[in-house]
Amino acid sequence: MHRFLDPMPRVVAHRGDSKNFPENTIPAFESAAALGVDVIETDVHLTKDGEIVIWHDPTLERNTDGSGTLESHTLGELKALDAGYTFTHDGHNYPYRGKGVRIATLREALTACPEMRFNIDLKSQEEDIVERYLGVINDCDAADRVCTASFHLGNLKKLRRIAPHMLTSVSTLEVIPLLLRQKTHLLPRAFGRRIIFQVPVSQWGIKIITEKFVRDMHSRDAVVMVWTINDSETMKKLFSIGVDTVMTDDPRLLIKTAEEMGIR
């Protein structure tokens, strides 16, 4: 088992091997681990009865035979759904429908891939998600192998206060002022803590990832992770300007690209 940033992760499987398996499921995670990815990116919600489960959307329709919001269901109700129901490559065949693919708990995912590093996005805004999440992380002795993300800054602030030893990425609300200061040459000479960026190439009509951005952030000991890239040309371009990590739906392609460039 590696600590999350040691060695520096290059290949992150976005929701597991989501090109070939239903996203954010144990089969997708086990396939990604077998491929040898560095990190699995995933998302968690809090169920109606307080369990931390792996899922991206706030609702169930896109990926299951169920409906409604995930957080209005108990774990038992969610486990009755088919999490492979809608997965298809061609819109006609559904290879995992009725094959027993279920929504997984975070505990099940960490246990299924005990040596894998995870990047975990806290999707829920429920008040006690942070405590519930930390309970699972501590029970699984996984604090060193996870980095926590969230679009909800309150989640990250609370986690940093309760568990200051755990890695977190910066939220969108934290990225914006840093980006503006970088663009206007007003960044401090050093950050007070290790900053982990998890950003797209461009957002809000602004190009975020440039060679200068990477150079400026690396000079301040920050880590630059970019999502979600699925073509080899962009992967090569990002690695060539010094980006630390790329997230992808196609981990096979990203592994091949990183190996060809000699950075993995």
C-alpha positions as CSV (number, residue, x, y, z in Angstrom):
1,M,0.0,0.0,0.0
2,H,1.3,3.5,-0.9
3,R,0.6,6.8,0.7
4,F,-1.6,8.9,-1.6
5,L,1.2,11.1,-2.9
6,D,4.1,8.6,-2.6
7,P,4.9,7.7,-5.3
8,M,3.3,10.6,-7.2
9,P,0.2,9.2,-8.9
10,R,0.1,9.5,-12.7
11,V,-2.9,7.4,-13.7
12,V,-6.3,8.0,-12.0
13,A,-9.2,5.8,-13.1
14,H,-12.3,8.0,-13.1
15,R,-15.1,6.1,-11.3
16,G,-13.0,2.9,-11.8
17,D,-12.6,1.2,-15.2
18,S,-15.8,3.0,-16.2
19,K,-15.2,2.5,-20.0
20,N,-15.7,-1.3,-19.6
21,F,-17.8,-1.7,-16.4
22,P,-20.7,0.0,-14.7
23,E,-19.1,3.1,-13.2
24,N,-18.4,3.4,-9.5
25,T,-19.1,-0.3,-8.8
26,I,-16.9,-3.0,-7.4
27,P,-16.3,-4.7,-10.8
28,A,-15.1,-1.3,-12.2
29,F,-12.8,-0.9,-9.2
30,E,-11.4,-4.4,-9.3
31,S,-10.7,-4.1,-13.0
32,A,-8.9,-0.8,-12.5
33,A,-6.8,-2.3,-9.7
34,A,-5.9,-5.3,-11.9
35,L,-4.8,-2.9,-14.7
36,G,-2.4,-1.3,-12.2
37,V,-3.8,2.2,-12.0
38,D,-2.3,4.5,-9.3
39,V,-5.6,5.8,-7.9
40,I,-9.3,5.2,-8.3
41,E,-11.5,8.3,-8.3
42,T,-14.9,7.9,-6.8
43,D,-17.9,9.7,-5.2
44,V,-19.9,9.1,-2.0
45,H,-23.3,10.0,-0.7
46,L,-25.0,9.4,2.7
47,T,-28.0,7.1,2.7
48,K,-31.3,7.8,4.5
49,D,-30.1,5.5,7.3
50,G,-26.6,7.0,7.6
51,E,-24.4,4.7,5.4
52,I,-21.7,6.0,3.1
53,V,-22.2,4.6,-0.3
54,I,-20.4,4.9,-3.6
55,W,-22.4,6.8,-6.2
56,H,-22.0,9.9,-8.4
57,D,-25.4,11.3,-9.3
58,P,-27.9,12.6,-6.7
59,T,-30.5,10.4,-8.4
60,L,-30.8,6.8,-9.4
61,E,-32.3,6.8,-12.9
62,R,-29.1,7.1,-15.1
63,N,-27.4,4.0,-13.8
64,T,-30.0,1.7,-12.1
65,D,-33.5,0.3,-12.5
66,G,-34.6,2.5,-9.6
67,S,-35.8,6.1,-9.3
68,G,-35.7,9.1,-7.0
69,T,-32.8,10.5,-5.0
70,L,-30.2,8.2,-3.5
71,E,-30.3,9.9,-0.2
72,S,-34.0,9.3,0.3
73,H,-33.3,5.5,0.3
74,T,-32.0,3.2,2.9
75,L,-29.0,1.0,2.2
76,G,-31.2,-2.0,2.1
77,E,-33.4,-0.4,-0.6
78,L,-30.4,0.6,-2.6
79,K,-28.9,-2.9,-2.4
80,A,-32.1,-4.2,-4.1
81,L,-31.4,-2.2,-7.3
82,D,-29.4,-3.3,-10.3
83,A,-26.4,-1.0,-10.7
84,G,-25.5,-2.5,-14.0
85,Y,-28.9,-2.0,-15.5
86,T,-28.2,0.8,-18.0
87,F,-24.6,0.1,-18.9
88,T,-24.2,-0.3,-22.6
89,H,-21.6,0.3,-25.4
90,D,-24.0,0.4,-28.3
91,G,-27.4,1.3,-26.9
92,H,-28.8,-2.1,-27.7
93,N,-26.9,-4.6,-25.5
94,Y,-26.8,-4.4,-21.7
95,P,-24.1,-6.9,-20.6
96,Y,-24.3,-6.3,-16.9
97,R,-28.1,-6.1,-16.5
98,G,-29.3,-8.8,-14.1
99,K,-25.7,-9.9,-13.3
100,G,-25.9,-8.9,-9.6
101,V,-23.9,-5.6,-9.8
102,R,-25.0,-3.6,-6.8
103,I,-24.4,-0.2,-5.3
104,A,-21.4,-0.6,-3.0
105,T,-20.6,1.0,0.4
106,L,-17.4,2.8,0.8
107,R,-16.3,0.1,3.3
108,E,-16.9,-2.6,0.6
109,A,-14.8,-0.7,-1.9
110,L,-11.9,-0.1,0.4
111,T,-12.0,-3.7,1.5
112,A,-12.2,-5.0,-2.1
113,C,-9.1,-3.0,-3.1
114,P,-7.0,-3.0,0.1
115,E,-3.8,-1.8,-1.6
116,M,-5.4,0.8,-3.9
117,R,-5.3,4.6,-3.3
118,F,-8.6,6.4,-3.6
119,N,-9.6,10.0,-4.4
120,I,-13.1,10.4,-2.8
121,D,-15.5,13.2,-3.6
122,L,-18.0,13.9,-0.8
123,K,-21.2,14.6,-2.8
124,S,-23.6,15.0,0.1
125,Q,-24.4,18.2,1.9
126,E,-25.9,16.3,4.8
127,E,-24.5,17.7,8.1
128,D,-23.0,14.4,9.4
129,I,-21.4,13.0,6.2
130,V,-17.9,14.0,7.4
131,E,-18.2,12.1,10.7
132,R,-19.7,9.1,9.0
133,Y,-17.0,9.2,6.3
134,L,-14.2,9.5,8.8
135,G,-15.6,6.5,10.7
136,V,-15.3,4.3,7.7
137,I,-11.9,5.6,6.8
138,N,-10.6,5.0,10.3
139,D,-12.2,1.5,10.6
140,C,-10.5,0.5,7.3
141,D,-7.2,2.1,8.4
142,A,-7.3,4.0,5.0
143,A,-6.4,7.6,6.0
144,D,-3.0,7.5,4.4
145,R,-4.3,6.2,1.0
146,V,-7.1,8.6,0.4
147,C,-7.4,12.2,-0.7
148,T,-10.8,13.8,-0.1
149,A,-12.4,16.2,-2.5
150,S,-15.8,18.0,-2.5
151,F,-17.5,20.8,-4.3
152,H,-19.0,21.7,-0.9
153,L,-16.3,23.8,0.8
154,G,-18.1,23.3,4.2
155,N,-17.3,19.5,4.0
156,L,-13.6,20.2,3.4
157,K,-13.3,22.8,6.1
158,K,-14.9,20.4,8.6
159,L,-12.7,17.5,7.6
160,R,-9.6,19.6,7.8
161,R,-10.6,20.7,11.3
162,I,-11.4,17.2,12.6
163,A,-8.7,15.3,10.8
164,P,-5.9,17.7,9.9
165,H,-3.6,14.8,9.0
166,M,-5.7,13.8,6.0
167,L,-5.1,15.1,2.5
168,T,-7.8,17.2,0.8
169,S,-7.9,18.8,-2.6
170,V,-9.0,22.5,-2.9
171,S,-12.6,23.1,-3.8
172,T,-13.8,25.3,-6.7
173,L,-14.3,28.2,-4.3
174,E,-10.7,27.9,-3.2
175,V,-9.4,27.5,-6.8
176,I,-10.9,30.7,-8.2
177,P,-9.0,33.2,-6.0
178,L,-5.7,31.2,-6.4
179,L,-6.2,31.2,-10.2
180,L,-6.8,34.9,-10.3
181,R,-3.8,35.6,-8.2
182,Q,-1.7,33.4,-10.4
183,K,-2.9,35.1,-13.5
184,T,-2.1,38.5,-12.0
185,H,1.3,37.5,-10.6
186,L,0.1,38.0,-7.0
187,L,0.6,34.5,-5.6
188,P,2.5,34.3,-2.3
189,R,5.9,32.8,-2.4
190,A,4.7,29.8,-0.5
191,F,1.4,28.2,0.5
192,G,0.8,27.5,4.2
193,R,0.0,23.8,3.4
194,R,0.3,21.4,0.5
195,I,-2.2,22.4,-2.1
196,I,-3.7,19.7,-4.4
197,F,-5.4,21.0,-7.4
198,Q,-8.0,18.8,-9.1
199,V,-9.2,20.8,-12.1
200,P,-10.2,20.6,-15.8
201,V,-8.0,22.1,-18.5
202,S,-10.4,25.0,-18.8
203,Q,-13.4,26.3,-16.8
204,W,-15.5,29.4,-16.5
205,G,-14.2,30.4,-20.0
206,I,-10.6,30.5,-18.6
207,K,-7.8,28.2,-19.5
208,I,-6.5,26.9,-16.2
209,I,-3.8,24.4,-17.2
210,T,-0.9,26.1,-18.9
211,E,2.8,25.5,-18.7
212,K,3.2,28.6,-16.5
213,F,0.4,27.5,-14.2
214,V,2.1,24.2,-13.6
215,R,5.5,25.8,-13.1
216,D,4.1,28.4,-10.7
217,M,2.3,25.8,-8.6
218,H,5.2,23.3,-8.6
219,S,7.5,26.0,-7.3
220,R,5.2,26.2,-4.3
221,D,5.1,22.5,-3.8
222,A,1.5,22.1,-5.1
223,V,0.2,19.0,-7.0
224,V,-1.6,19.4,-10.3
225,M,-4.2,16.8,-11.2
226,V,-6.4,17.2,-14.3
227,W,-9.7,15.7,-15.2
228,T,-11.3,14.0,-17.2
229,I,-9.1,13.3,-20.3
230,N,-9.9,10.5,-22.7
231,D,-7.6,11.1,-25.7
232,S,-3.9,10.3,-26.0
233,E,-3.0,13.6,-27.6
234,T,-4.2,15.7,-24.7
235,M,-2.7,13.2,-22.2
236,K,0.7,13.6,-23.8
237,K,0.4,17.4,-24.0
238,L,-0.5,17.6,-20.3
239,F,2.3,15.3,-19.2
240,S,4.8,17.1,-21.4
241,I,4.1,20.4,-19.6
242,G,4.6,18.8,-16.2
243,V,1.1,18.0,-15.0
244,D,1.5,15.4,-12.2
245,T,-1.7,13.4,-12.6
246,V,-4.4,12.8,-15.3
247,M,-7.8,11.4,-14.5
248,T,-9.5,9.3,-17.3
249,D,-12.5,7.1,-18.1
250,D,-10.0,5.0,-20.2
251,P,-7.2,3.8,-17.9
252,R,-5.8,1.4,-20.4
253,L,-5.1,4.3,-22.8
254,L,-3.7,6.5,-20.0
255,I,-1.4,3.7,-18.8
256,K,-0.1,3.1,-22.3
257,T,0.5,6.8,-22.9
258,A,2.3,7.3,-19.6
259,E,4.5,4.2,-20.2
260,E,5.4,5.4,-23.7
261,M,6.5,8.7,-22.3
262,G,8.6,7.0,-19.7
263,I,6.9,8.7,-16.7
264,R,5.5,5.5,-15.2
